[in-house]
C-alpha cells in the first residue's frame, strides 16, 4: 500500500470508529405509574419486542402517582429527547392530547395502549381486549359469587382512567339487563391504583354497606388491596372480591378464599404488541387508517376500527385450578 492509500485507509477507519453503527430507535413506554406489577410485566414484553426488532431501545417511564400532570411533564421531556415513538397508557383521555399532538407534530409516532387517549392525540389505541366483553365478564364473575341478588360495589383505579371508566360503563349496561336486575351496584370508589388508598376505600365500603356481597375491582392494584382488606377484617365468605388481577399477586388471595375467580389478559403480550405496533409506525408500514391490519409480531395482528382502535386478545379467567401455574409467568 502506498503512503497516500494507507493514509486514506487510516482516515476511513477513524471515521468508522467515530461513528457507531446506526443508533437504535428510542421508543418510550409511558405507564400510568411506576411500581405497578401490571406495567412491570408490560415492560418485560416491551424488552422482548426490542430484542426481536434489534434496532430499538426502550425507555420505560411513568410518574410516581397515576396523574395526567405527571405524564404531561414526561411527554414534554421525551419530545426534547427526540424519541421516535411514545407508547402511553394514559391517566386521562383529554388532558394529554395537547402534549401528544405536539409530539406528533415533531414527527414522533404516538400510540396509546391499555388506557387510551382521544383519537386526535394518537395514531392508534391498542385495547387489551374487547371492552364490552370485559364489562360482561366482570358482571358474570360477580354473579358467580353473589348469586342472583345482592349488593356489589366497584373499587376502581383513578376517576379519570380511560380504560376503567369504559369497563365500568360496559358493566352498567350489562347490569341494566333484566337477567341481572337483582344485582345492585351501590357505589363506585377510587383507590387511584395505590395500594394503601385502595385498601382504605375497601374498608370504607365494608362500613358503609353492611350487606355488601362483592367488591369488583377492574384494576390489578385495587383487587389485591381489596382482597387483603377482606382477609384482614375476617370477612372471607361474607364479602367476595373479583375483577382484573395478576395471578402472581392473586394466588394467595384465591387460597384464602377471599377471591373465587378473576380475569386478565397477558400483560407481557400487551407490552410486546404495543412496541411492535409502534415500530410499524416508525418504519412506515402502518399508517393508522380505519380497516388497516396492524402486525403485532408473534401475537398476530389487530384491525383498526373507525376510532382507530384495535384489540389484542380475550381476557382469561383464573381460579384455584390454574392460578398457581400462571403466577409464575405474570
Ligand atoms: C391496573 C392499571 C391498568 C389496568 C389493569 C387491569 O394495573 O389500572 O391500567 O389495565 O389494572
Boltz pocket constraint, residues with backbone or C-beta under 6 A from the ligand:
constraints:
  - pocket:
      binder: B
      contacts: [[A, 32], [A, 36], [A, 38], [A, 39], [A, 89], [A, 114], [A, 115], [A, 157], [A, 163], [A, 193], [A, 218], [A, 219], [A, 220], [A, 221], [A, 244], [A, 245]]
      max_distance: 6.0
